[in-house]
Amino acid sequence: MRDEMIEYTVKDGFAVKGKTELHRKWRDSSIGEVLQPMLFVPIASITPDRTKLPMRVGSVYALKLKLKAYQDVELHASATPNESSMPVVLKKGQVETIGGNNIELGGNKNYVIPFDMYTQGQAQNLSEIEIRYSHIPEITMFQPSEVELLPIQMEPVSGTILYIEGSGDEVDESLEFIGYKVDRTRLSDISEEQLKTYKAVIVGIRAFNTNQDVITYRDKLMNYVKEGGNMIVQYNTSRGLLTEDIGPFPFKLDRGRVTEESANVTILAPKHPVFNKPNKINLEDWSGWVQERGLYFADSWDEHYTPLLAWHDEGEEPLKGALIVAGYWKGTFTYTGISFFRQLPAGVPGAYRLMVNLIELK
């Protein structure tokens, strides 16, 4: 965006100068007057489908690129195209998604892959980010078109997970990147026999605050665990629960959280499979976390649950309710306030290794 100078004179003879951003204004029949900043854009943008790509070392990801033209353009893969290279021809405003190269992660260090396309020998290497909400003006930003690869040293994974939506997170997508298949079918459309085929059922954040299905079909979920299933419930807020009857045995939620992302971790049950199979969780797995350790921990719980770790912010008492696990007949139930919904999209290796151990728990 660009400033426009305005100068005018008041009656006392003083000149007053001011600046204002250039805007465009129009009227929308549904919401009224709309005022948006003017945009100064490149010829075309190249936006990868991921800016951070956590990957198990040795795995392959088929990246996709979204091309958007801001004027009529012919894009080439190289600055000096040959006869065999096929250009992408776009009209102004046209968007097209193409398959990028398969990315194979072989090393164990983070690195960045940039993306360029060319028009008349000039590189186009910006990606577009749009932020659109009804209560604020639209925000469009441009940044270098690149993907950061985040290697994760872990055992290969397989199998299908049922992911029950809560208030919205990217945990399910993150698990797909490392090799799991994720099914998002609603509980109303799944029989108890079908439930038995899932390696794990993972409940998204705040589902017991927002998703009536987990209440309506709670018995179905508990039978799944009883028959040998593995159910993992992520954090819910203590206020506004649709029910407090979340697990097979009672526990109470509180507002306990650890906001220091580097807070020391005490393992309360070091021999528990969660810290040993298939990935051995070590000190390095607790480093590089973002924003926080977790939130809305369990405050009290039935004796059938085992608290697995403790941590706390500086100057506060240790909190033990971030990860509690119980065996229920043939299966396993876990409640966790660990902020996997932040750590997995951010590509934190230790959080992936820990989540895999929870999924593989028997």
Beta strands, then each sheet from edge to edge (+ up, - down):
strand 1: 3-9
strand 2: 15-21
strand 3: 23-28
strand 4: 32-37
strand 5: 44-48
strand 6: 52-56
strand 7: 60-69
strand 8: 73-75
strand 9: 88-90
strand 10: 95-104
strand 11: 111-114
strand 12: 117-119
strand 13: 122-124
strand 14: 126-131
strand 15: 139-144
strand 16: 146-152
strand 17: 160-164
strand 18: 181-183
strand 19: 200-203
strand 20: 230-233
strand 21: 251-253
strand 22: 257-258
strand 23: 266-267
strand 24: 294-295
strand 25: 298-301
strand 26: 306-307
strand 27: 309-310
strand 28: 323-328
strand 29: 331-336
sheet 1: 1+ 2-
sheet 2: 3+ 4-
sheet 3: 5+ 7- 10+
sheet 4: 6+ 16+ 11-
sheet 5: 8+ 9-
sheet 6: 12+ 13-
sheet 7: 14+ 15-
sheet 8: 18+ 17+ 19+ 20+ 29+ 28- 26+
sheet 9: 21+ 25-
sheet 10: 22+ 24-
sheet 11: 23+ 27-
end
